[in-house]
Amino acid sequence: MNFLKLIQPTPTYYLGEEANNQIYIKRDDLLPFSYGGNKLRKAALFFEDLQKADSDYVVTYGSASSNHCRIVANMAASIGIKCVIISTEKGEETLSRLLCKQFGSETVVVPVERVHTTIEKVMQDLHSRGCRPYFIQGGGHGNLGTRAYDLAYDEIKNDEESLGLTFPYIFHASGTGTTQAGLICGKLRHHDDFRKIVGISIARANPYGGQVISDSVSDYIGHCASADVIFSDAYRCGGYGKYDPFVEKTIDRVMTRYGVPLDPTYTGKAFCGMLRYLTEHEICGRNILFLHTGGTPLYHDWMVRR
Ligand SMILES: *Cc1c(COP(=O)(O)O)cnc(C)c1O
């Protein structure tokens, strides 16, 4: 299975007027494997590397609602290799967890302070049994993850050309930061000084959150100016997985008006953050791109639980 073949240009189109701006949306949630999303772009590159290394095991970590773990587990099952997921939460029956079970992956649950040593132990055990395990950081972090969105940036340039416009702002949900780091690398590579890439933090606070992104950019291209990283922690609603009534109302409204599922952990929160950011920064009448980073199973989790 060549997962890179799945990475084809995603639909980018005019959504509607929101917060006095023209909002366009890029549907990375529609990438065609395991509900798509930004983790698919990253995992496709990691699995290319894994297949080159002829690994027979993949080891990664993430939460019960991790989109990354779901896609890694699915890809592993698809090519018949084993998958171990290290997680810090007991199995809340999320759709992602159920899917990981369906894919036959093994989940090891440990307290957060033991994640690091558990990963080392699992890797060592596999090596000593003669296996060839491949490790992927949570969220698909690292240079390959950054590369995924450096490449996606070119796709956005093509989208602009076919739509006959430019996006002075790109908004998206920012977590471990490689999606944003990749987009920033693409922007720097093209010298697109006019463009602001605004990551709406769904978990981390500054300065740490922004620092991780500039570190990722530096790792990838050797330098990063702090002005290149716009990581807003103003709309976190208190942290990972938390949200407020405006987020829920907006998810309802965006699904009803546009038929686009958002979720309260990532894209719903980011979409709300974008609307608030545009208003608070008095940005009007511009063409704005919202990058939909996926997470459709989380929309369903929210729907059945609300
Ligand atoms: C992981 C994730 C993000 C954040 O991406 P990072 O590269 O970790 O910043 C955003 N949206 C969704 C749906 C995700 O699963």
Ligand as a Chemical Component Dictionary entry (heavy atoms), coordinates in Angstrom:
data_LIG
# 
_chem_comp.id                   LIG 
_chem_comp.type                 NON-POLYMER 
_chem_comp.pdbx_formal_charge   0 
_chem_comp.three_letter_code    LIG 
# 
loop_
_chem_comp_atom.comp_id 
_chem_comp_atom.atom_id 
_chem_comp_atom.alt_atom_id 
_chem_comp_atom.type_symbol 
_chem_comp_atom.charge 
_chem_comp_atom.model_Cartn_x 
_chem_comp_atom.model_Cartn_y 
_chem_comp_atom.model_Cartn_z 
_chem_comp_atom.pdbx_ordinal 
LIG C1 C1 C 0 -3.763 16.937 15.799 1  
LIG C2 C2 C 0 -4.827 17.834 15.281 2  
LIG C3 C3 C 0 -4.634 19.216 15.140 3  
LIG C4 C4 C 0 -3.355 19.894 15.548 4  
LIG O1 O1 O 0 -2.310 19.607 14.681 5  
LIG P1 P1 P 0 -0.802 19.804 15.151 6  
LIG O2 O2 O 0 0.032  19.533 13.974 7  
LIG O3 O3 O 0 -0.583 18.809 16.275 8  
LIG O4 O4 O 0 -0.674 21.183 15.684 9  
LIG C5 C5 C 0 -5.650 19.986 14.612 10 
LIG N1 N1 N 0 -6.821 19.431 14.251 11 
LIG C6 C6 C 0 -7.067 18.110 14.365 12 
LIG C7 C7 C 0 -8.386 17.591 13.952 13 
LIG C8 C8 C 0 -6.075 17.262 14.883 14 
LIG O5 O5 O 0 -6.319 15.947 15.004 15 
# 
loop_
_chem_comp_bond.comp_id 
_chem_comp_bond.atom_id_1 
_chem_comp_bond.atom_id_2 
_chem_comp_bond.value_order 
_chem_comp_bond.pdbx_ordinal 
LIG C1 C2 SING 1  
LIG C2 C3 SING 2  
LIG C2 C8 DOUB 3  
LIG C3 C4 SING 4  
LIG C3 C5 DOUB 5  
LIG C4 O1 SING 6  
LIG O1 P1 SING 7  
LIG P1 O2 DOUB 8  
LIG P1 O3 SING 9  
LIG P1 O4 SING 10 
LIG C5 N1 SING 11 
LIG N1 C6 DOUB 12 
LIG C6 C7 SING 13 
LIG C6 C8 SING 14 
LIG C8 O5 SING 15 
# 
